[in-house]
Amino acid sequence: MQVSLLSDGEVAGPVAAADGRIAGEGAREVERALVVSTESLDLATRIGADRCVALVRDLAPAFKPYQKVDGVPAFLERLRTA
């Protein structure tokens, strides 16, 4: 097994591949959560359910570590203005 250090702690080889799979699986989970949260926010906004909007807004801290996942920054911005 060959593992090499690229730069600043980056690893190449089987370890990096495993990390990529884990990151990919984690990103898919975040994307699923993003879809459900967006749908919830849309519905709550449409029916004027302010308490439900607040509950979705409370999810923002859970999404902050995933700012690199597609759609998360836009969702967080939308939560700030909801």
PyMOL Python script that loads the backbone (N, CA, C, O; Angstrom):
from pymol import cmd

cmd.read_pdbstr("""\
ATOM      1  N   MET A   1       0.857  -1.181   0.000  1.00  0.00           N
ATOM      2  CA  MET A   1       0.000   0.000   0.000  1.00  0.00           C
ATOM      3  C   MET A   1       0.896   1.235   0.000  1.00  0.00           C
ATOM      4  O   MET A   1       1.789   1.381   0.835  1.00  0.00           O
ATOM      5  N   GLN A   2       0.631   2.118  -0.962  1.00  0.00           N
ATOM      6  CA  GLN A   2       1.442   3.322  -1.052  1.00  0.00           C
ATOM      7  C   GLN A   2       0.589   4.522  -0.679  1.00  0.00           C
ATOM      8  O   GLN A   2      -0.461   4.762  -1.275  1.00  0.00           O
ATOM      9  N   VAL A   3       1.044   5.259   0.295  1.00  0.00           N
ATOM     10  CA  VAL A   3       0.386   6.487   0.726  1.00  0.00           C
ATOM     11  C   VAL A   3       1.435   7.577   0.696  1.00  0.00           C
ATOM     12  O   VAL A   3       2.540   7.398   1.210  1.00  0.00           O
ATOM     13  N   SER A   4       1.098   8.692   0.104  1.00  0.00           N
ATOM     14  CA  SER A   4       2.069   9.783   0.053  1.00  0.00           C
ATOM     15  C   SER A   4       1.438  11.066   0.564  1.00  0.00           C
ATOM     16  O   SER A   4       0.243  11.310   0.399  1.00  0.00           O
ATOM     17  N   LEU A   5       2.265  11.863   1.178  1.00  0.00           N
ATOM     18  CA  LEU A   5       1.839  13.161   1.687  1.00  0.00           C
ATOM     19  C   LEU A   5       1.994  14.176   0.573  1.00  0.00           C
ATOM     20  O   LEU A   5       3.094  14.354   0.049  1.00  0.00           O
ATOM     21  N   LEU A   6       0.914  14.846   0.200  1.00  0.00           N
ATOM     22  CA  LEU A   6       0.962  15.824  -0.888  1.00  0.00           C
ATOM     23  C   LEU A   6       1.439  17.171  -0.375  1.00  0.00           C
ATOM     24  O   LEU A   6       2.517  17.640  -0.741  1.00  0.00           O
ATOM     25  N   SER A   7       0.648  17.778   0.457  1.00  0.00           N
ATOM     26  CA  SER A   7       1.039  19.051   1.051  1.00  0.00           C
ATOM     27  C   SER A   7       0.060  19.393   2.152  1.00  0.00           C
ATOM     28  O   SER A   7      -1.130  19.092   2.056  1.00  0.00           O
ATOM     29  N   ASP A   8       0.550  20.005   3.169  1.00  0.00           N
ATOM     30  CA  ASP A   8      -0.282  20.510   4.248  1.00  0.00           C
ATOM     31  C   ASP A   8      -1.264  19.460   4.769  1.00  0.00           C
ATOM     32  O   ASP A   8      -2.437  19.760   4.991  1.00  0.00           O
ATOM     33  N   GLY A   9      -0.785  18.229   4.963  1.00  0.00           N
ATOM     34  CA  GLY A   9      -1.615  17.201   5.547  1.00  0.00           C
ATOM     35  C   GLY A   9      -2.486  16.430   4.583  1.00  0.00           C
ATOM     36  O   GLY A   9      -3.231  15.551   5.014  1.00  0.00           O
ATOM     37  N   GLU A  10      -2.425  16.724   3.283  1.00  0.00           N
ATOM     38  CA  GLU A  10      -3.213  15.986   2.305  1.00  0.00           C
ATOM     39  C   GLU A  10      -2.575  14.634   2.069  1.00  0.00           C
ATOM     40  O   GLU A  10      -1.351  14.513   2.030  1.00  0.00           O
ATOM     41  N   VAL A  11      -3.402  13.624   1.913  1.00  0.00           N
ATOM     42  CA  VAL A  11      -2.907  12.270   1.729  1.00  0.00           C
ATOM     43  C   VAL A  11      -3.411  11.736   0.407  1.00  0.00           C
ATOM     44  O   VAL A  11      -4.562  11.967   0.037  1.00  0.00           O
ATOM     45  N   ALA A  12      -2.539  11.007  -0.323  1.00  0.00           N
ATOM     46  CA  ALA A  12      -2.942  10.349  -1.565  1.00  0.00           C
ATOM     47  C   ALA A  12      -2.886   8.851  -1.333  1.00  0.00           C
ATOM     48  O   ALA A  12      -2.140   8.387  -0.470  1.00  0.00           O
ATOM     49  N   GLY A  13      -3.652   8.098  -2.077  1.00  0.00           N
ATOM     50  CA  GLY A  13      -3.640   6.653  -1.959  1.00  0.00           C
ATOM     51  C   GLY A  13      -4.956   6.148  -1.406  1.00  0.00           C
ATOM     52  O   GLY A  13      -5.953   6.869  -1.427  1.00  0.00           O
ATOM     53  N   PRO A  14      -4.975   4.902  -0.905  1.00  0.00           N
ATOM     54  CA  PRO A  14      -6.219   4.294  -0.420  1.00  0.00           C
ATOM     55  C   PRO A  14      -6.897   5.078   0.697  1.00  0.00           C
ATOM     56  O   PRO A  14      -8.125   5.118   0.780  1.00  0.00           O
ATOM     57  N   VAL A  15      -6.101   5.696   1.547  1.00  0.00           N
ATOM     58  CA  VAL A  15      -6.696   6.476   2.643  1.00  0.00           C
ATOM     59  C   VAL A  15      -7.499   7.635   2.083  1.00  0.00           C
ATOM     60  O   VAL A  15      -8.613   7.891   2.538  1.00  0.00           O
ATOM     61  N   ALA A  16      -6.952   8.338   1.106  1.00  0.00           N
ATOM     62  CA  ALA A  16      -7.646   9.470   0.490  1.00  0.00           C
ATOM     63  C   ALA A  16      -8.913   8.997  -0.208  1.00  0.00           C
ATOM     64  O   ALA A  16      -9.943   9.669  -0.154  1.00  0.00           O
ATOM     65  N   ALA A  17      -8.840   7.834  -0.868  1.00  0.00           N
ATOM     66  CA  ALA A  17     -10.024   7.301  -1.544  1.00  0.00           C
ATOM     67  C   ALA A  17     -11.125   7.000  -0.530  1.00  0.00           C
ATOM     68  O   ALA A  17     -12.292   7.305  -0.775  1.00  0.00           O
ATOM     69  N   ALA A  18     -10.765   6.408   0.598  1.00  0.00           N
ATOM     70  CA  ALA A  18     -11.752   6.111   1.627  1.00  0.00           C
ATOM     71  C   ALA A  18     -12.340   7.401   2.181  1.00  0.00           C
ATOM     72  O   ALA A  18     -13.549   7.496   2.392  1.00  0.00           O
ATOM     73  N   ASP A  19     -11.487   8.397   2.418  1.00  0.00           N
ATOM     74  CA  ASP A  19     -11.980   9.684   2.907  1.00  0.00           C
ATOM     75  C   ASP A  19     -12.937  10.307   1.904  1.00  0.00           C
ATOM     76  O   ASP A  19     -13.940  10.903   2.297  1.00  0.00           O
ATOM     77  N   GLY A  20     -12.646  10.181   0.626  1.00  0.00           N
ATOM     78  CA  GLY A  20     -13.516  10.720  -0.416  1.00  0.00           C
ATOM     79  C   GLY A  20     -14.870  10.045  -0.418  1.00  0.00           C
ATOM     80  O   GLY A  20     -15.892  10.708  -0.593  1.00  0.00           O
ATOM     81  N   ARG A  21     -14.894   8.711  -0.224  1.00  0.00           N
ATOM     82  CA  ARG A  21     -16.177   7.995  -0.167  1.00  0.00           C
ATOM     83  C   ARG A  21     -16.991   8.459   1.028  1.00  0.00           C
ATOM     84  O   ARG A  21     -18.196   8.688   0.920  1.00  0.00           O
ATOM     85  N   ILE A  22     -16.326   8.597   2.171  1.00  0.00           N
ATOM     86  CA  ILE A  22     -17.035   9.053   3.363  1.00  0.00           C
ATOM     87  C   ILE A  22     -17.568  10.463   3.152  1.00  0.00           C
ATOM     88  O   ILE A  22     -18.717  10.754   3.486  1.00  0.00           O
ATOM     89  N   ALA A  23     -16.734  11.336   2.598  1.00  0.00           N
ATOM     90  CA  ALA A  23     -17.169  12.705   2.335  1.00  0.00           C
ATOM     91  C   ALA A  23     -18.329  12.703   1.354  1.00  0.00           C
ATOM     92  O   ALA A  23     -19.278  13.469   1.518  1.00  0.00           O
ATOM     93  N   GLY A  24     -18.266  11.848   0.333  1.00  0.00           N
ATOM     94  CA  GLY A  24     -19.343  11.769  -0.646  1.00  0.00           C
ATOM     95  C   GLY A  24     -20.644  11.314  -0.014  1.00  0.00           C
ATOM     96  O   GLY A  24     -21.705  11.871  -0.299  1.00  0.00           O
ATOM     97  N   GLU A  25     -20.569  10.298   0.849  1.00  0.00           N
ATOM     98  CA  GLU A  25     -21.768   9.816   1.536  1.00  0.00           C
ATOM     99  C   GLU A  25     -22.318  10.900   2.457  1.00  0.00           C
ATOM    100  O   GLU A  25     -23.529  11.104   2.531  1.00  0.00           O
ATOM    101  N   GLY A  26     -21.433  11.584   3.149  1.00  0.00           N
ATOM    102  CA  GLY A  26     -21.868  12.662   4.029  1.00  0.00           C
ATOM    103  C   GLY A  26     -22.521  13.789   3.250  1.00  0.00           C
ATOM    104  O   GLY A  26     -23.520  14.361   3.688  1.00  0.00           O
ATOM    105  N   ALA A  27     -21.959  14.104   2.098  1.00  0.00           N
ATOM    106  CA  ALA A  27     -22.527  15.163   1.260  1.00  0.00           C
ATOM    107  C   ALA A  27     -23.925  14.777   0.789  1.00  0.00           C
ATOM    108  O   ALA A  27     -24.818  15.623   0.735  1.00  0.00           O
ATOM    109  N   ARG A  28     -24.118  13.503   0.448  1.00  0.00           N
ATOM    110  CA  ARG A  28     -25.452  13.063   0.013  1.00  0.00           C
ATOM    111  C   ARG A  28     -26.464  13.204   1.138  1.00  0.00           C
ATOM    112  O   ARG A  28     -27.607  13.593   0.902  1.00  0.00           O
ATOM    113  N   GLU A  29     -26.048  12.889   2.362  1.00  0.00           N
ATOM    114  CA  GLU A  29     -26.952  13.035   3.505  1.00  0.00           C
ATOM    115  C   GLU A  29     -27.308  14.511   3.719  1.00  0.00           C
ATOM    116  O   GLU A  29     -28.456  14.845   4.010  1.00  0.00           O
ATOM    117  N   VAL A  30     -26.323  15.376   3.572  1.00  0.00           N
ATOM    118  CA  VAL A  30     -26.563  16.815   3.725  1.00  0.00           C
ATOM    119  C   VAL A  30     -27.494  17.291   2.613  1.00  0.00           C
ATOM    120  O   VAL A  30     -28.398  18.089   2.860  1.00  0.00           O
ATOM    121  N   GLU A  31     -27.277  16.804   1.387  1.00  0.00           N
ATOM    122  CA  GLU A  31     -28.150  17.195   0.274  1.00  0.00           C
ATOM    123  C   GLU A  31     -29.585  16.751   0.523  1.00  0.00           C
ATOM    124  O   GLU A  31     -30.524  17.491   0.227  1.00  0.00           O
ATOM    125  N   ARG A  32     -29.763  15.546   1.067  1.00  0.00           N
ATOM    126  CA  ARG A  32     -31.128  15.075   1.401  1.00  0.00           C
ATOM    127  C   ARG A  32     -31.759  15.968   2.464  1.00  0.00           C
ATOM    128  O   ARG A  32     -32.918  16.367   2.351  1.00  0.00           O
ATOM    129  N   ALA A  33     -30.980  16.273   3.496  1.00  0.00           N
ATOM    130  CA  ALA A  33     -31.484  17.145   4.558  1.00  0.00           C
ATOM    131  C   ALA A  33     -31.821  18.523   4.003  1.00  0.00           C
ATOM    132  O   ALA A  33     -32.791  19.152   4.427  1.00  0.00           O
ATOM    133  N   LEU A  34     -31.024  18.982   3.064  1.00  0.00           N
ATOM    134  CA  LEU A  34     -31.248  20.286   2.437  1.00  0.00           C
ATOM    135  C   LEU A  34     -32.564  20.299   1.665  1.00  0.00           C
ATOM    136  O   LEU A  34     -33.323  21.265   1.738  1.00  0.00           O
ATOM    137  N   VAL A  35     -32.831  19.226   0.928  1.00  0.00           N
ATOM    138  CA  VAL A  35     -34.085  19.139   0.162  1.00  0.00           C
ATOM    139  C   VAL A  35     -35.286  19.170   1.105  1.00  0.00           C
ATOM    140  O   VAL A  35     -36.231  19.928   0.886  1.00  0.00           O
ATOM    141  N   VAL A  36     -35.248  18.357   2.139  1.00  0.00           N
ATOM    142  CA  VAL A  36     -36.367  18.292   3.084  1.00  0.00           C
ATOM    143  C   VAL A  36     -36.538  19.627   3.810  1.00  0.00           C
ATOM    144  O   VAL A  36     -37.661  20.097   3.994  1.00  0.00           O
ATOM    145  N   SER A  37     -35.439  20.227   4.217  1.00  0.00           N
ATOM    146  CA  SER A  37     -35.509  21.509   4.925  1.00  0.00           C
ATOM    147  C   SER A  37     -36.037  22.615   4.018  1.00  0.00           C
ATOM    148  O   SER A  37     -36.821  23.458   4.455  1.00  0.00           O
ATOM    149  N   THR A  38     -35.613  22.613   2.762  1.00  0.00           N
ATOM    150  CA  THR A  38     -36.094  23.614   1.810  1.00  0.00           C
ATOM    151  C   THR A  38     -37.597  23.450   1.570  1.00  0.00           C
ATOM    152  O   THR A  38     -38.341  24.431   1.543  1.00  0.00           O
ATOM    153  N   GLU A  39     -38.033  22.204   1.396  1.00  0.00           N
ATOM    154  CA  GLU A  39     -39.466  21.952   1.199  1.00  0.00           C
ATOM    155  C   GLU A  39     -40.260  22.379   2.424  1.00  0.00           C
ATOM    156  O   GLU A  39     -41.347  22.942   2.297  1.00  0.00           O
ATOM    157  N   SER A  40     -39.727  22.118   3.598  1.00  0.00           N
ATOM    158  CA  SER A  40     -40.401  22.517   4.840  1.00  0.00           C
ATOM    159  C   SER A  40     -40.502  24.029   4.944  1.00  0.00           C
ATOM    160  O   SER A  40     -41.544  24.565   5.322  1.00  0.00           O
ATOM    161  N   LEU A  41     -39.416  24.714   4.608  1.00  0.00           N
ATOM    162  CA  LEU A  41     -39.424  26.178   4.645  1.00  0.00           C
ATOM    163  C   LEU A  41     -40.409  26.738   3.628  1.00  0.00           C
ATOM    164  O   LEU A  41     -41.144  27.681   3.923  1.00  0.00           O
ATOM    165  N   ASP A  42     -40.425  26.159   2.429  1.00  0.00           N
ATOM    166  CA  ASP A  42     -41.368  26.610   1.395  1.00  0.00           C
ATOM    167  C   ASP A  42     -42.809  26.478   1.877  1.00  0.00           C
ATOM    168  O   ASP A  42     -43.597  27.417   1.763  1.00  0.00           O
ATOM    169  N   LEU A  43     -43.144  25.314   2.411  1.00  0.00           N
ATOM    170  CA  LEU A  43     -44.514  25.076   2.876  1.00  0.00           C
ATOM    171  C   LEU A  43     -44.869  25.986   4.042  1.00  0.00           C
ATOM    172  O   LEU A  43     -45.936  26.600   4.054  1.00  0.00           O
ATOM    173  N   ALA A  44     -43.980  26.073   5.016  1.00  0.00           N
ATOM    174  CA  ALA A  44     -44.243  26.918   6.182  1.00  0.00           C
ATOM    175  C   ALA A  44     -44.439  28.374   5.784  1.00  0.00           C
ATOM    176  O   ALA A  44     -45.304  29.062   6.327  1.00  0.00           O
ATOM    177  N   THR A  45     -43.639  28.837   4.841  1.00  0.00           N
ATOM    178  CA  THR A  45     -43.768  30.215   4.361  1.00  0.00           C
ATOM    179  C   THR A  45     -45.083  30.403   3.622  1.00  0.00           C
ATOM    180  O   THR A  45     -45.787  31.393   3.821  1.00  0.00           O
ATOM    181  N   ARG A  46     -45.405  29.435   2.763  1.00  0.00           N
ATOM    182  CA  ARG A  46     -46.620  29.537   1.946  1.00  0.00           C
ATOM    183  C   ARG A  46     -47.884  29.581   2.803  1.00  0.00           C
ATOM    184  O   ARG A  46     -48.823  30.310   2.483  1.00  0.00           O
ATOM    185  N   ILE A  47     -47.915  28.803   3.894  1.00  0.00           N
ATOM    186  CA  ILE A  47     -49.136  28.770   4.722  1.00  0.00           C
ATOM    187  C   ILE A  47     -49.073  29.752   5.887  1.00  0.00           C
ATOM    188  O   ILE A  47     -50.004  29.836   6.688  1.00  0.00           O
ATOM    189  N   GLY A  48     -47.976  30.493   5.976  1.00  0.00           N
ATOM    190  CA  GLY A  48     -47.866  31.503   7.027  1.00  0.00           C
ATOM    191  C   GLY A  48     -47.645  30.927   8.413  1.00  0.00           C
ATOM    192  O   GLY A  48     -48.088  31.504   9.406  1.00  0.00           O
ATOM    193  N   ALA A  49     -46.964  29.792   8.487  1.00  0.00           N
ATOM    194  CA  ALA A  49     -46.713  29.134   9.774  1.00  0.00           C
ATOM    195  C   ALA A  49     -45.385  29.646  10.344  1.00  0.00           C
ATOM    196  O   ALA A  49     -44.334  29.033  10.157  1.00  0.00           O
ATOM    197  N   ASP A  50     -45.458  30.769  11.033  1.00  0.00           N
ATOM    198  CA  ASP A  50     -44.253  31.412  11.547  1.00  0.00           C
ATOM    199  C   ASP A  50     -43.464  30.515  12.499  1.00  0.00           C
ATOM    200  O   ASP A  50     -42.233  30.533  12.490  1.00  0.00           O
ATOM    201  N   ARG A  51     -44.159  29.740  13.314  1.00  0.00           N
ATOM    202  CA  ARG A  51     -43.467  28.836  14.250  1.00  0.00           C
ATOM    203  C   ARG A  51     -42.679  27.773  13.480  1.00  0.00           C
ATOM    204  O   ARG A  51     -41.566  27.424  13.874  1.00  0.00           O
ATOM    205  N   CYS A  52     -43.234  27.268  12.412  1.00  0.00           N
ATOM    206  CA  CYS A  52     -42.538  26.265  11.591  1.00  0.00           C
ATOM    207  C   CYS A  52     -41.342  26.877  10.876  1.00  0.00           C
ATOM    208  O   CYS A  52     -40.299  26.237  10.745  1.00  0.00           O
ATOM    209  N   VAL A  53     -41.490  28.110  10.415  1.00  0.00           N
ATOM    210  CA  VAL A  53     -40.358  28.809   9.796  1.00  0.00           C
ATOM    211  C   VAL A  53     -39.236  28.936  10.825  1.00  0.00           C
ATOM    212  O   VAL A  53     -38.066  28.723  10.507  1.00  0.00           O
ATOM    213  N   ALA A  54     -39.598  29.284  12.058  1.00  0.00           N
ATOM    214  CA  ALA A  54     -38.595  29.415  13.118  1.00  0.00           C
ATOM    215  C   ALA A  54     -37.915  28.076  13.399  1.00  0.00           C
ATOM    216  O   ALA A  54     -36.711  28.036  13.649  1.00  0.00           O
ATOM    217  N   LEU A  55     -38.667  26.994  13.360  1.00  0.00           N
ATOM    218  CA  LEU A  55     -38.075  25.669  13.584  1.00  0.00           C
ATOM    219  C   LEU A  55     -37.079  25.315  12.487  1.00  0.00           C
ATOM    220  O   LEU A  55     -36.016  24.764  12.771  1.00  0.00           O
ATOM    221  N   VAL A  56     -37.410  25.623  11.249  1.00  0.00           N
ATOM    222  CA  VAL A  56     -36.476  25.370  10.151  1.00  0.00           C
ATOM    223  C   VAL A  56     -35.263  26.284  10.299  1.00  0.00           C
ATOM    224  O   VAL A  56     -34.134  25.854  10.063  1.00  0.00           O
ATOM    225  N   ARG A  57     -35.478  27.516  10.682  1.00  0.00           N
ATOM    226  CA  ARG A  57     -34.366  28.460  10.881  1.00  0.00           C
ATOM    227  C   ARG A  57     -33.408  27.947  11.955  1.00  0.00           C
ATOM    228  O   ARG A  57     -32.203  28.190  11.886  1.00  0.00           O
ATOM    229  N   ASP A  58     -33.945  27.244  12.938  1.00  0.00           N
ATOM    230  CA  ASP A  58     -33.103  26.686  14.002  1.00  0.00           C
ATOM    231  C   ASP A  58     -32.146  25.605  13.494  1.00  0.00           C
ATOM    232  O   ASP A  58     -31.227  25.209  14.211  1.00  0.00           O
ATOM    233  N   LEU A  59     -32.352  25.131  12.273  1.00  0.00           N
ATOM    234  CA  LEU A  59     -31.465  24.122  11.691  1.00  0.00           C
ATOM    235  C   LEU A  59     -30.172  24.716  11.136  1.00  0.00           C
ATOM    236  O   LEU A  59     -29.237  23.977  10.829  1.00  0.00           O
ATOM    237  N   ALA A  60     -30.109  26.020  11.007  1.00  0.00           N
ATOM    238  CA  ALA A  60     -28.947  26.676  10.385  1.00  0.00           C
ATOM    239  C   ALA A  60     -27.606  26.230  10.972  1.00  0.00           C
ATOM    240  O   ALA A  60     -26.687  25.939  10.206  1.00  0.00           O
ATOM    241  N   PRO A  61     -27.457  26.164  12.289  1.00  0.00           N
ATOM    242  CA  PRO A  61     -26.146  25.753  12.819  1.00  0.00           C
ATOM    243  C   PRO A  61     -25.712  24.355  12.362  1.00  0.00           C
ATOM    244  O   PRO A  61     -24.517  24.093  12.219  1.00  0.00           O
ATOM    245  N   ALA A  62     -26.667  23.471  12.136  1.00  0.00           N
ATOM    246  CA  ALA A  62     -26.325  22.122  11.692  1.00  0.00           C
ATOM    247  C   ALA A  62     -25.790  22.116  10.257  1.00  0.00           C
ATOM    248  O   ALA A  62     -25.013  21.234   9.889  1.00  0.00           O
ATOM    249  N   PHE A  63     -26.199  23.090   9.452  1.00  0.00           N
ATOM    250  CA  PHE A  63     -25.747  23.153   8.061  1.00  0.00           C
ATOM    251  C   PHE A  63     -24.432  23.915   7.900  1.00  0.00           C
ATOM    252  O   PHE A  63     -23.740  23.734   6.898  1.00  0.00           O
ATOM    253  N   LYS A  64     -24.079  24.749   8.851  1.00  0.00           N
ATOM    254  CA  LYS A  64     -22.894  25.607   8.698  1.00  0.00           C
ATOM    255  C   LYS A  64     -21.603  24.852   8.404  1.00  0.00           C
ATOM    256  O   LYS A  64     -20.797  25.354   7.620  1.00  0.00           O
ATOM    257  N   PRO A  65     -21.354  23.672   8.985  1.00  0.00           N
ATOM    258  CA  PRO A  65     -20.109  22.963   8.648  1.00  0.00           C
ATOM    259  C   PRO A  65     -20.066  22.445   7.207  1.00  0.00           C
ATOM    260  O   PRO A  65     -19.020  21.988   6.746  1.00  0.00           O
ATOM    261  N   TYR A  66     -21.179  22.511   6.504  1.00  0.00           N
ATOM    262  CA  TYR A  66     -21.271  21.937   5.158  1.00  0.00           C
ATOM    263  C   TYR A  66     -21.405  23.007   4.081  1.00  0.00           C
ATOM    264  O   TYR A  66     -22.086  22.793   3.078  1.00  0.00           O
ATOM    265  N   GLN A  67     -20.772  24.137   4.274  1.00  0.00           N
ATOM    266  CA  GLN A  67     -20.874  25.257   3.341  1.00  0.00           C
ATOM    267  C   GLN A  67     -20.381  24.922   1.937  1.00  0.00           C
ATOM    268  O   GLN A  67     -20.738  25.608   0.980  1.00  0.00           O
ATOM    269  N   LYS A  68     -19.564  23.876   1.799  1.00  0.00           N
ATOM    270  CA  LYS A  68     -19.044  23.509   0.477  1.00  0.00           C
ATOM    271  C   LYS A  68     -19.994  22.590  -0.281  1.00  0.00           C
ATOM    272  O   LYS A  68     -19.774  22.319  -1.461  1.00  0.00           O
ATOM    273  N   VAL A  69     -21.040  22.111   0.371  1.00  0.00           N
ATOM    274  CA  VAL A  69     -22.015  21.259  -0.300  1.00  0.00           C
ATOM    275  C   VAL A  69     -22.935  22.155  -1.122  1.00  0.00           C
ATOM    276  O   VAL A  69     -23.429  23.173  -0.638  1.00  0.00           O
ATOM    277  N   ASP A  70     -23.150  21.764  -2.350  1.00  0.00           N
ATOM    278  CA  ASP A  70     -23.983  22.530  -3.277  1.00  0.00           C
ATOM    279  C   ASP A  70     -25.333  22.884  -2.660  1.00  0.00           C
ATOM    280  O   ASP A  70     -26.051  22.003  -2.189  1.00  0.00           O
ATOM    281  N   GLY A  71     -25.676  24.160  -2.662  1.00  0.00           N
ATOM    282  CA  GLY A  71     -26.968  24.613  -2.192  1.00  0.00           C
ATOM    283  C   GLY A  71     -27.000  25.080  -0.745  1.00  0.00           C
ATOM    284  O   GLY A  71     -27.901  25.824  -0.356  1.00  0.00           O
ATOM    285  N   VAL A  72     -26.037  24.658   0.053  1.00  0.00           N
ATOM    286  CA  VAL A  72     -26.057  25.025   1.472  1.00  0.00           C
ATOM    287  C   VAL A  72     -25.879  26.531   1.676  1.00  0.00           C
ATOM    288  O   VAL A  72     -26.644  27.121   2.438  1.00  0.00           O
ATOM    289  N   PRO A  73     -24.902  27.180   1.029  1.00  0.00           N
ATOM    290  CA  PRO A  73     -24.771  28.633   1.252  1.00  0.00           C
ATOM    291  C   PRO A  73     -26.042  29.408   0.884  1.00  0.00           C
ATOM    292  O   PRO A  73     -26.432  30.334   1.596  1.00  0.00           O
ATOM    293  N   ALA A  74     -26.677  29.035  -0.208  1.00  0.00           N
ATOM    294  CA  ALA A  74     -27.912  29.723  -0.615  1.00  0.00           C
ATOM    295  C   ALA A  74     -29.022  29.472   0.395  1.00  0.00           C
ATOM    296  O   ALA A  74     -29.792  30.379   0.709  1.00  0.00           O
ATOM    297  N   PHE A  75     -29.111  28.247   0.906  1.00  0.00           N
ATOM    298  CA  PHE A  75     -30.127  27.925   1.905  1.00  0.00           C
ATOM    299  C   PHE A  75     -29.897  28.717   3.188  1.00  0.00           C
ATOM    300  O   PHE A  75     -30.841  29.252   3.769  1.00  0.00           O
ATOM    301  N   LEU A  76     -28.651  28.792   3.626  1.00  0.00           N
ATOM    302  CA  LEU A  76     -28.347  29.558   4.838  1.00  0.00           C
ATOM    303  C   LEU A  76     -28.683  31.035   4.652  1.00  0.00           C
ATOM    304  O   LEU A  76     -29.187  31.684   5.569  1.00  0.00           O
ATOM    305  N   GLU A  77     -28.403  31.556   3.473  1.00  0.00           N
ATOM    306  CA  GLU A  77     -28.755  32.952   3.196  1.00  0.00           C
ATOM    307  C   GLU A  77     -30.284  33.126   3.239  1.00  0.00           C
ATOM    308  O   GLU A  77     -30.793  34.108   3.780  1.00  0.00           O
ATOM    309  N   ARG A  78     -30.985  32.176   2.671  1.00  0.00           N
ATOM    310  CA  ARG A  78     -32.446  32.238   2.694  1.00  0.00           C
ATOM    311  C   ARG A  78     -32.969  32.173   4.113  1.00  0.00           C
ATOM    312  O   ARG A  78     -33.931  32.866   4.445  1.00  0.00           O
ATOM    313  N   LEU A  79     -32.356  31.353   4.963  1.00  0.00           N
ATOM    314  CA  LEU A  79     -32.784  31.278   6.358  1.00  0.00           C
ATOM    315  C   LEU A  79     -32.558  32.597   7.063  1.00  0.00           C
ATOM    316  O   LEU A  79     -33.363  33.004   7.900  1.00  0.00           O
ATOM    317  N   ARG A  80     -31.457  33.274   6.727  1.00  0.00           N
ATOM    318  CA  ARG A  80     -31.180  34.578   7.373  1.00  0.00           C
ATOM    319  C   ARG A  80     -32.269  35.602   7.042  1.00  0.00           C
ATOM    320  O   ARG A  80     -32.567  36.486   7.845  1.00  0.00           O
ATOM    321  N   THR A  81     -32.850  35.474   5.861  1.00  0.00           N
ATOM    322  CA  THR A  81     -33.853  36.473   5.456  1.00  0.00           C
ATOM    323  C   THR A  81     -35.292  35.997   5.680  1.00  0.00           C
ATOM    324  O   THR A  81     -36.240  36.745   5.443  1.00  0.00           O
ATOM    325  N   ALA A  82     -35.450  34.751   6.135  1.00  0.00           N
ATOM    326  CA  ALA A  82     -36.822  34.210   6.337  1.00  0.00           C
ATOM    327  C   ALA A  82     -37.448  34.769   7.593  1.00  0.00           C
ATOM    328  O   ALA A  82     -38.586  34.430   7.919  1.00  0.00           O
TER     329      ALA A  82
END
""", "prot")
cmd.dss("prot")
cmd.show_as("cartoon", "prot")
cmd.util.cbc("prot")
cmd.orient("prot")
